[in-house]
Amino acid sequence: MAGTMTVAHKEMRDQFGSRRFLILFGLVLALGGLSAYQGVDYIRNNVGSSFVWIFSGARMSFSFIQIMVFFGPILGLALGFDAVNKERANGTLSIVLGQPIYRDSVINGKFLAGAAALTTLVFSTIAIMCGITIPMLGFAPTLEEALKIVALTLLTTVYLLIWLSLGILYSTVFKKTSTSILFSIATWMTFSIVITILGVALSSALVPLPAGDFIGTPVTPYGQGGQGGQRFSVSPEYMETMQERQALQTAIQRLSPTQLYQETASAILGVGSFGFGRQEFARTTTLAEALGNNWASITALSVIVVVAFAASYMMFLRTEIRTGE
Amino acid sequence: MENVVETRKLTKAYGDFVAVNELDMEVKQGEIFGFLGPNGAGKTTTILMLMGLSVPTKGTAIVGGHDIVEESREVRRVASILPEYSSLYGDLTAWENLDYIGRLNDQPREERENRVGEMLELVGMSNWADSKLESFSRGMKQRVGIASTLMKDPQIVFLDEPTIGLDPVATREVRELIMRLNRERGLTVVMTSHLLNEVQLTCSKIGIINRGRLILQESMENLNKTMSGGEDRRVELMLTETTPDLVRDLEVVKGVKSVAQENGRLYVYSNADSDLEVSKTIVSHGAYILLMKPREYTLEEIFMKYYNQEVAA
């Protein structure tokens, strides 16, 4: 344990002193503050709004969840992608492992340090967002809302740890940092963009629209006369197909931790999520309901962290130290 | 003297490639052991196994009284390594680097701080204690690297190519530092190097490895005897004048087999110690001896002899 803490202490010092981390930290803090300000604006204009909606931004804006969906993978991967292979390349790995420590102290220490840096980032961003909005709104979160904020903080930390674990895994598997950064970017793009596209494409191919005229009778909404205001109802068959397609698309997209995080975080905040940058303040569930409805997603996110770290742990312990490492 | 390193049929294979093949090696306490061999011969792999950083496929080894597989952590308490081309952390100062090594060795703060100061002083780097390693020359980095290996007060230090990439001045400094540590602290050193003259100047014993096999293990003193054994003894002479009569007379001196002239010098090949008769003959011809030196075998000659034998086999 002493070895783990020594490595973790040194790594933390490196992380908090690195330009890479400080720039991303500053960016997340700035965007978080901006998002909170927009949230305040929305809450002020909508009586009965929940305090936690400061994390949702105003409608059509960049929310805390979206910031984390976008920057979370970058943060986690940035802290992990060269954790082990940089030591190999610099020849410091054999010096460190040449000391009377257990070999797993190195990988454990690196994970602990990365986790501490990410936890600090999430906690401080959320704390600062709350800190600047409470005086602006003039009221504090209720107990239920405070618990929701804690749950959001923990969930976001777990989500970031997924990317840290994947980064460390790549840094263990690949000897070159250039390879591990390429794989990191590829993974991020796969889970953030490719799966979304794949979900749409596959669901469209597997669930085709019914043949024939699916548009129902014209409907003129109240107060909107004329052609411009006219809307059309859709046939029940069409609605059913679209729901089926949407369900399949969501199921495919749930292969991505990004989707799982987005859905769960939105449920905790009591908002509906409609993709990048768009949120609908439609649902107001309690924390217990949100956690109950999304326990599978929370479990899946936690399992990904454990599996990715366990894989890098096993691989690191089995890796042979070769010349120049 | 007690063996600090003792290997028995130590073998390391990566798939079908056998990097180290049934190595039997002994290093005694207080020796500076030069481990020689061409690139890819298995020197570094052997060192990594001896440090407990790589698990042998077969065979055993004891380092500082501990089994390298069963007690690898204990081995790393008594042995240190400075890998080839390695450096400590460039973004840390010399002091911070050594302090980190001390922490990894679980040294209490006060002991650690004293030790860091002492080691930096020992390698002549006290004035740069607070400078970052990235600003150091290769020679300075190597000195801090050697200091880092001493943080745990080891019985034995493995130095993999410690003078590689160093300029002549730095090479000499590192060589003198290794010899001083051996002389003053009784430190046992195993070093690999491609600079054979460096090894010859530094080491008391050498081992030659080729294609994973140890083909020679001998003290430098015995090597010269072994090299000359069975071969003609050669004496190099520089005289004030050399005449054909003198050469003819030298050729008939008892024990002399042949005399050769090269670059103004005479080389007398004999199978017995005939130096006295040779000098008498020279003086009897009215010449004076400016230089009379028995041949010393260079490590390069020794290395090439055994290496070529192995290759031919």
Contacts between the chains, C-beta under 8 A, distances in Angstrom:
chain1	res1	chain2	res2	distance
A	2	B	106	5.3
A	3	B	104	6.2
A	3	B	106	8.0
A	6	B	100	7.3
A	6	B	103	4.4
A	6	B	104	5.5
A	7	B	104	7.8
A	9	B	103	7.8
A	10	B	100	5.8
A	14	B	91	7.3
A	90	B	86	7.5
A	90	B	87	6.4
A	90	B	89	7.8
A	90	B	90	7.7
A	91	B	83	5.4
A	91	B	84	7.7
A	91	B	85	5.7
A	91	B	86	3.2
A	91	B	87	6.3
A	92	B	86	6.7
A	92	B	87	7.3
A	92	B	88	6.6
A	92	B	89	6.3
A	94	B	48	7.1
A	94	B	51	7.7
A	94	B	53	5.9
A	94	B	81	6.3
A	94	B	83	4.7
A	94	B	86	6.8
A	95	B	81	7.0
A	95	B	82	7.6
A	95	B	83	6.7
A	95	B	86	6.1
A	95	B	88	6.7
A	95	B	101	7.6
A	95	B	148	7.0
A	96	B	104	6.7
A	97	B	53	5.7
A	98	B	51	5.5
A	98	B	53	6.5
A	98	B	76	5.9
A	98	B	79	7.9
A	98	B	80	6.5
A	98	B	81	4.4
A	99	B	76	6.1
A	99	B	101	6.5
A	99	B	104	3.9
A	99	B	105	5.7
A	99	B	152	7.4
A	100	B	73	5.1
A	100	B	74	7.5
A	100	B	76	4.4
A	100	B	77	4.5
A	100	B	104	7.7
A	100	B	105	6.3
A	100	B	106	7.6
A	100	B	152	7.6
A	101	B	73	7.8
A	101	B	76	7.9
A	101	B	104	5.6
A	102	B	73	7.2
A	320	B	14	7.8
A	320	B	54	5.6
A	320	B	55	7.9
A	321	B	48	5.6
A	321	B	53	4.4
A	321	B	54	5.6
A	322	B	48	7.7
A	322	B	54	7.9
A	323	B	44	4.4
A	323	B	45	7.4
A	323	B	48	7.9
A	323	B	83	7.9
A	323	B	84	6.7
A	324	B	83	6.9
A	324	B	84	6.1
A	324	B	85	5.6
A	324	B	86	7.5
A	325	B	83	7.4
